[in-house]
Amino acid sequence: MNKAGSSKANDEGKERESRFSSLQQSELEALAVSAILEHRCLIAADEAVYEEWIRATSDPSVSGAVLKSLQEEYVARQKKSEAKQEELSEIIDVLGYVPQVPLDVDE
């Protein structure tokens, strides 16, 4: 039974590896830059929600329902950021390096 579980884990690893391995280096680099920029935006938004949650926690006029909502929003955002980080890690693993990304990008 353990073999089946480990085989499944190996299959998932192969799937993840092949997900980006067929791309050209230039495509991988563009994908990595895009993923890094998106991850930066997610982190900034997560931080804003976290700061609002902390502010609301110290404000006695804020209801428990609002606090719970902010907490749930923050936790959901953390899960999304974690998933994006895992995807970014996969891309960089296949690419073999972290591409240079501008600090400020005008959109």
Secondary structure, 3 states (H helix, E strand, C coil): CHHHHHHHHHHHHHHHHHHHHCCCHHHHHHHHHHHHHHHHHHHHHHHHHHHHHHHHHCCCCCCHHHHHHHHHHHHHHHHHHHHHHHHHHHHHHHHCCCCCCCCCCCC
